Amino acid sequence: MSYLEYNVKTTPRGFRKILYFNWPLLLLLATVCCVGFMMLYSVAGGSMFPWAEPQIKRFGLGIVLMFAIAMTPIWFWRNIATVAYIGTLVLLVVVDLIGDESKGSQRWIDLGFMRLQPSELMKISLVMLLAAYYDWLDIKKTSHPLWVLFPLLVIAVPTALVLRQPDLGTSILLVTGGAIVMFLAGVSWWYFGAVIALVVGAVTAVFQVRGTPWQFLKDYQYRRIDTFIDPSFDPSGAGYHITQSKIAFGSGGWTGRGFMQGTQSRLNFLPEKHTDFIFTTLAEEFGFIGGFSLLSIYLLIIMFCMVSAFQNKDRFASLLTLGISAAFFLYFAVNMSMVMGLAPVVGVPLPLVSYGGSAMIVLLAAFGLVQSAHIHRPR
């Protein structure tokens, strides 16, 4: 459906769009962000610096961006989906050539006031392009081999660039997020069976070439897998994070030690306490009840997105909303599984809670797209 086919008389205009904003969804997102501010304040020992105040400023910028994107008609975002994807791909190439390096990874572009991580942008650009592609494609051709090649290529190119950084966690999220959009668009199950067989083969190959000059992963990534299989393998080295994380979970119990009383984070037993392992701090200070409450808010956000998508008659808007909610689900599911020892540690932040400018701003911009789809849905 092109924008000319929309019955624009039935879509809100001007400031009336505010009335059609999905306010419960915005309230849930703001609640999660406030939980993040609280935890960043706590892990800094009761100080707004160095993490809570910059994060609040980024939240303010992200909210302004969300409203600007939400007020823009959804057909505009569909028309620029290809440009957004190519632009982000160029940024990934720039990162590969001259990006900032930290802790052995080259993932950022220094903008002066913040460091931009283009792989975060790609998570959304990829979903936009795939949704626009399947909106354009005749649904009868969705599973034709010729038309399946394009989305596979669109997923493979940025994944290869992100793997070079190296960033295994984001690579997995890109592949999984893209595959979910293809599945939702109606691509045959047979393709996913073939991909699963390829993944099994690739994992086997990854382990077979370990220790050779052609090994696919970095040494520290292999150590993370070893630690996942046997947490006691290297308790003071690669297994240190997960061991301390489990101690924090155990000491939190049902109700937790209380706000700013988490010993594992306050005594610096958890090195990544403000980023990937911030959920551990929350579980230690607020216990099972606190962790379950945050998980419930995340699930409510997913539910509101799904209801909005299923009510939307526009294929692009529906696929875009479902794709973004799937990417959001993968974010917190992988992070929570990782810190609880249910998945290997792959460096995925807890969405809207972990410290990080790119991740928060990009996620809020993505929910701006969800709001635009909700506001401008055909009625």
C-alpha positions as CSV (number, residue, x, y, z in Angstrom):
1,M,0.0,0.0,0.0
2,S,1.5,3.3,-1.0
3,Y,0.9,6.5,0.9
4,L,-1.5,7.6,-1.9
5,E,-3.7,4.5,-1.1
6,Y,-4.1,5.5,2.5
7,N,-7.4,7.1,3.3
8,V,-5.6,10.1,4.8
9,K,-8.9,11.7,5.9
10,T,-9.2,8.9,8.5
11,T,-5.7,9.3,9.9
12,P,-5.1,12.0,12.5
13,R,-3.3,15.2,11.6
14,G,-1.3,17.9,13.4
15,F,-1.5,18.0,17.1
16,R,-4.5,15.5,17.1
17,K,-1.8,12.8,16.7
18,I,-0.9,13.3,20.3
19,L,-4.4,11.9,21.2
20,Y,-3.6,8.7,19.3
21,F,-0.2,8.2,20.9
22,N,0.2,4.8,22.6
23,W,0.6,6.4,26.1
24,P,0.6,3.2,28.1
25,L,3.5,1.9,26.0
26,L,5.4,5.2,26.6
27,L,4.7,4.9,30.4
28,L,6.1,1.4,30.5
29,L,9.2,2.4,28.6
30,A,9.8,5.4,30.9
31,T,9.3,3.1,34.0
32,V,12.1,0.7,32.7
33,C,14.4,3.7,32.1
34,C,13.7,5.0,35.6
35,V,14.7,1.6,37.0
36,G,17.9,2.0,35.0
37,F,18.6,5.4,36.5
38,M,18.1,4.0,40.0
39,M,20.4,1.1,39.5
40,L,23.1,3.3,37.9
41,Y,22.8,5.6,40.9
42,S,23.2,2.7,43.2
43,V,26.2,1.0,41.5
44,A,28.0,4.4,41.6
45,G,27.7,4.3,45.4
46,G,24.9,6.9,45.6
47,S,26.1,9.3,43.1
48,M,24.7,10.7,39.8
49,F,28.1,10.5,38.3
50,P,29.6,9.0,36.3
51,W,26.6,7.0,34.9
52,A,23.1,8.1,36.0
53,E,23.2,11.8,34.9
54,P,24.6,11.2,31.4
55,Q,22.0,8.4,31.0
56,I,19.2,10.8,32.0
57,K,20.3,13.3,29.4
58,R,20.4,10.6,26.7
59,F,16.9,9.6,27.8
60,G,15.7,13.2,27.3
61,L,17.3,13.2,23.8
62,G,15.8,9.8,23.0
63,I,12.3,10.9,24.1
64,V,12.4,14.0,21.8
65,L,13.6,11.8,19.0
66,M,10.8,9.3,19.7
67,F,8.1,12.0,19.4
68,A,9.6,13.4,16.2
69,I,9.7,10.0,14.6
70,A,6.2,9.1,15.9
71,M,4.7,12.4,14.5
72,T,6.1,11.6,11.0
73,P,3.8,9.5,8.8
74,I,4.7,5.8,8.7
75,W,4.8,5.8,4.8
76,F,7.8,8.2,5.0
77,W,9.8,5.6,7.0
78,R,8.9,2.9,4.6
79,N,10.1,5.0,1.7
80,I,13.5,5.7,3.3
81,A,14.1,2.1,4.6
82,T,16.6,1.4,1.9
83,V,18.5,4.6,2.4
84,A,18.6,4.0,6.2
85,Y,20.0,0.5,5.6
86,I,22.7,1.6,3.2
87,G,23.7,4.5,5.4
88,T,24.1,2.3,8.4
89,L,26.1,-0.2,6.3
90,V,28.4,2.6,5.3
91,L,28.9,3.5,9.0
92,L,29.8,-0.2,9.7
93,V,32.5,0.0,7.0
94,V,33.7,3.3,8.6
95,V,33.9,1.5,12.0
96,D,35.9,-1.3,10.3
97,L,38.4,1.3,8.9
98,I,38.8,4.0,11.5
99,G,36.5,3.1,14.5
100,D,37.4,3.5,18.1
101,E,38.9,0.5,19.8
102,S,38.2,-0.6,23.4
103,K,39.0,-3.9,25.2
104,G,40.0,-5.6,22.0
105,S,36.8,-4.5,20.1
106,Q,36.5,-1.9,17.4
107,R,32.8,-0.9,17.5
108,W,32.4,2.8,17.9
109,I,32.6,6.1,16.0
110,D,33.6,9.1,18.2
111,L,31.2,12.0,17.7
112,G,32.8,14.1,20.4
113,F,29.7,14.3,22.7
114,M,29.2,10.5,22.5
115,R,30.4,7.4,20.9
116,L,28.0,6.0,18.2
117,Q,27.8,2.2,17.8
118,P,26.4,1.7,14.3
119,S,25.7,-2.0,14.9
120,E,22.9,-0.8,17.3
121,L,21.4,1.3,14.4
122,M,21.6,-1.8,12.1
123,K,19.3,-3.8,14.3
124,I,16.5,-1.3,13.4
125,S,17.6,-0.5,9.8
126,L,17.6,-4.2,9.0
127,V,14.0,-4.7,10.3
128,M,12.9,-1.6,8.4
129,L,14.3,-2.8,5.1
130,L,12.9,-6.4,5.5
131,A,9.5,-5.0,6.4
132,A,9.5,-2.7,3.4
133,Y,10.7,-5.6,1.1
134,Y,7.9,-8.0,2.2
135,D,5.4,-5.2,2.0
136,W,6.4,-4.6,-1.7
137,L,6.7,-8.3,-2.6
138,D,3.7,-10.3,-3.7
139,I,2.8,-12.6,-0.8
140,K,2.7,-15.6,-3.2
141,K,6.4,-15.1,-4.0
142,T,7.5,-15.0,-0.4
143,S,8.9,-18.5,-0.3
144,H,10.2,-18.6,-3.9
145,P,14.0,-19.3,-3.8
146,L,14.8,-16.3,-6.0
147,W,13.0,-13.9,-3.6
148,V,14.5,-15.5,-0.5
149,L,18.0,-14.7,-1.6
150,F,17.7,-10.9,-1.2
151,P,16.8,-10.9,2.5
152,L,19.5,-13.5,3.2
153,L,22.0,-11.2,1.6
154,V,20.6,-8.2,3.5
155,I,21.1,-10.1,6.8
156,A,24.5,-11.6,5.9
157,V,26.4,-8.5,4.9
158,P,26.1,-6.5,8.1
159,T,26.4,-9.6,10.2
160,A,29.8,-10.3,8.6
161,L,30.9,-6.7,9.3
162,V,29.8,-6.9,12.9
163,L,31.6,-10.2,13.4
164,R,34.8,-8.5,12.3
165,Q,34.6,-6.0,15.2
166,P,34.3,-8.6,16.9
167,D,30.8,-8.6,18.4
168,L,29.3,-12.1,18.6
169,G,26.3,-11.0,20.6
170,T,25.1,-8.4,18.2
171,S,25.8,-10.7,15.2
172,I,23.5,-13.3,16.8
173,L,20.8,-10.7,17.4
174,L,21.0,-9.5,13.8
175,V,20.6,-13.0,12.3
176,T,17.8,-14.0,14.7
177,G,15.9,-10.7,14.3
178,G,16.1,-10.9,10.5
179,A,15.0,-14.5,10.6
180,I,12.0,-13.6,12.8
181,V,10.8,-11.0,10.3
182,M,11.2,-13.5,7.5
183,F,9.1,-16.0,9.5
184,L,6.4,-13.5,10.3
185,A,6.3,-12.5,6.6
186,G,5.4,-16.1,5.7
187,V,8.6,-17.7,4.5
188,S,8.3,-21.5,4.4
189,W,9.4,-23.6,7.3
190,W,11.7,-25.6,5.0
191,Y,14.1,-22.6,4.8
192,F,14.4,-22.3,8.6
193,G,15.1,-26.1,8.8
194,A,17.9,-25.7,6.3
195,V,19.3,-22.7,8.2
196,I,19.2,-24.6,11.5
197,A,21.2,-27.4,9.8
198,L,23.7,-24.9,8.6
199,V,24.0,-23.4,12.1
200,V,24.7,-26.8,13.6
201,G,27.3,-27.3,10.9
202,A,28.8,-23.9,11.5
203,V,29.0,-24.5,15.3
204,T,30.7,-27.8,14.7
205,A,33.2,-26.1,12.3
206,V,33.9,-23.4,14.9
207,F,35.0,-26.0,17.4
208,Q,36.8,-28.1,14.9
209,V,39.1,-25.2,13.8
210,R,39.8,-24.1,17.3
211,G,43.6,-23.7,17.9
212,T,44.3,-23.5,14.2
213,P,45.3,-20.3,12.3
214,W,41.8,-20.4,10.7
215,Q,39.8,-20.3,14.0
216,F,36.6,-18.3,13.6
217,L,36.3,-16.8,17.1
218,K,38.7,-14.9,19.3
219,D,40.4,-16.8,22.2
220,Y,38.3,-14.9,24.8
221,Q,35.1,-15.9,23.0
222,Y,36.1,-19.6,23.1
223,R,36.8,-19.2,26.8
224,R,33.3,-17.8,27.4
225,I,31.8,-20.9,25.8
226,D,34.1,-23.1,28.0
227,T,32.9,-21.2,31.0
228,F,29.2,-21.6,30.0
229,I,29.7,-25.4,29.7
230,D,31.6,-25.6,33.0
231,P,31.4,-22.4,35.2
232,S,34.2,-23.8,37.5
233,F,36.5,-24.1,34.5
234,D,38.2,-20.7,35.3
235,P,36.6,-19.1,38.4
236,S,39.2,-16.3,38.7
237,G,39.4,-15.6,35.0
238,A,36.8,-16.2,32.3
239,G,34.4,-17.6,34.8
240,Y,34.7,-14.8,37.3
241,H,31.8,-12.7,36.0
242,I,29.3,-15.5,36.0
243,T,30.5,-16.9,39.4
244,Q,30.0,-13.5,41.0
245,S,26.7,-13.0,39.3
246,K,25.4,-16.3,40.7
247,I,26.6,-15.3,44.2
248,A,24.7,-11.9,43.8
249,F,21.5,-13.7,42.7
250,G,21.7,-16.1,45.6
251,S,22.3,-13.4,48.2
252,G,19.3,-11.4,46.9
253,G,16.8,-14.1,47.9
254,W,13.1,-13.2,47.5
255,T,13.1,-9.6,48.5
256,G,16.8,-8.5,48.2
257,R,19.3,-6.8,50.4
258,G,17.7,-3.4,49.9
259,F,18.4,-0.3,47.7
260,M,22.2,0.5,47.6
261,Q,22.9,-2.5,49.8
262,G,24.2,-4.9,47.2
263,T,27.7,-6.0,48.3
264,Q,28.7,-7.7,45.0
265,S,28.4,-4.4,43.0
266,R,29.3,-1.9,45.7
267,L,32.5,-3.7,46.6
268,N,33.3,-4.0,42.9
269,F,33.1,-7.8,42.7
270,L,31.2,-7.3,39.4
271,P,33.4,-5.4,36.8
272,E,30.6,-4.8,34.3
273,K,28.1,-3.9,37.0
274,H,26.8,-0.8,35.1
275,T,26.4,-2.4,31.7
276,D,25.9,-6.1,30.9
277,F,25.5,-7.3,34.5
278,I,23.3,-4.6,35.9
279,F,20.4,-7.0,36.2
280,T,22.5,-8.9,38.7
281,T,22.7,-5.8,40.9
282,L,18.9,-5.3,40.6
283,A,18.4,-8.9,41.6
284,E,20.7,-8.6,44.6
285,E,19.1,-5.4,45.9
286,F,15.5,-6.2,45.1
287,G,15.5,-10.0,45.0
288,F,13.3,-12.3,43.0
289,I,10.4,-9.9,43.3
290,G,12.4,-7.0,41.8
291,G,13.7,-9.1,38.9
292,F,10.3,-10.6,38.2
293,S,8.7,-7.2,38.3
294,L,11.1,-5.8,35.6
295,L,10.6,-8.9,33.5
296,S,6.8,-8.4,33.7
297,I,7.2,-4.8,32.5
298,Y,9.3,-6.0,29.6
299,L,6.6,-8.6,28.7
300,L,3.9,-5.9,28.9
301,I,5.8,-3.7,26.4
302,I,5.9,-6.7,24.0
303,M,2.2,-7.3,24.6
304,F,1.3,-3.7,23.8
305,C,3.4,-3.9,20.6
306,M,1.8,-7.1,19.5
307,V,-1.8,-5.8,20.0
308,S,-0.9,-2.7,18.0
309,A,0.6,-4.8,15.2
310,F,-2.3,-7.2,15.0
311,Q,-4.8,-4.2,14.9
312,N,-2.8,-2.7,12.0
313,K,-4.1,-3.4,8.5
314,D,-0.9,-2.1,6.8
315,R,1.6,-4.9,6.2
316,F,4.7,-2.7,6.5
317,A,3.6,-1.2,9.8
318,S,2.6,-4.5,11.2
319,L,5.8,-6.3,10.2
320,L,7.9,-3.3,11.5
321,T,6.2,-3.3,14.9
322,L,6.5,-7.1,15.3
323,G,10.1,-7.0,14.1
324,I,11.1,-4.3,16.6
325,S,9.3,-6.0,19.5
326,A,11.1,-9.3,18.6
327,A,14.4,-7.5,18.6
328,F,13.5,-5.9,22.0
329,F,12.5,-9.4,23.3
330,L,15.8,-10.9,22.1
331,Y,17.7,-8.1,23.9
332,F,16.4,-8.7,27.4
333,A,16.0,-12.5,27.0
334,V,19.6,-12.9,26.0
335,N,20.9,-10.6,28.7
336,M,18.9,-12.2,31.5
337,S,19.8,-15.7,30.3
338,M,23.4,-14.7,30.1
339,V,23.7,-13.2,33.7
340,M,21.8,-16.2,35.1
341,G,24.2,-18.7,33.5
342,L,21.6,-20.1,31.1
343,A,23.5,-18.8,28.0
344,P,27.1,-18.0,27.2
345,V,28.3,-14.4,28.1
346,V,28.1,-12.6,24.7
347,G,28.1,-8.9,25.8
348,V,24.4,-7.9,25.3
349,P,23.2,-5.0,27.5
350,L,19.9,-5.0,29.3
351,P,17.6,-2.8,27.2
352,L,17.0,0.7,28.6
353,V,18.6,-0.2,31.9
354,S,22.3,-0.8,31.1
355,Y,24.5,2.3,30.7
356,G,25.1,3.1,27.0
357,G,24.1,6.0,24.8
358,S,23.7,4.4,21.4
359,A,21.6,1.5,22.7
360,M,19.2,3.7,24.6
361,I,18.7,6.4,21.9
362,V,18.3,3.8,19.1
363,L,15.8,1.8,21.1
364,L,13.7,4.9,21.9
365,A,13.9,5.9,18.2
366,A,12.7,2.4,17.3
367,F,9.7,2.7,19.6
368,G,9.1,6.0,17.8
369,L,8.6,3.9,14.7
370,V,6.2,1.7,16.6
371,Q,4.3,4.8,17.7
372,S,4.2,6.2,14.2
373,A,2.7,2.8,12.9
374,H,0.2,3.0,15.8
375,I,-0.8,6.6,15.1
376,H,-1.0,6.5,11.3
377,R,-2.7,3.0,11.0
378,P,-5.5,2.8,8.4
379,R,-8.9,3.2,10.0
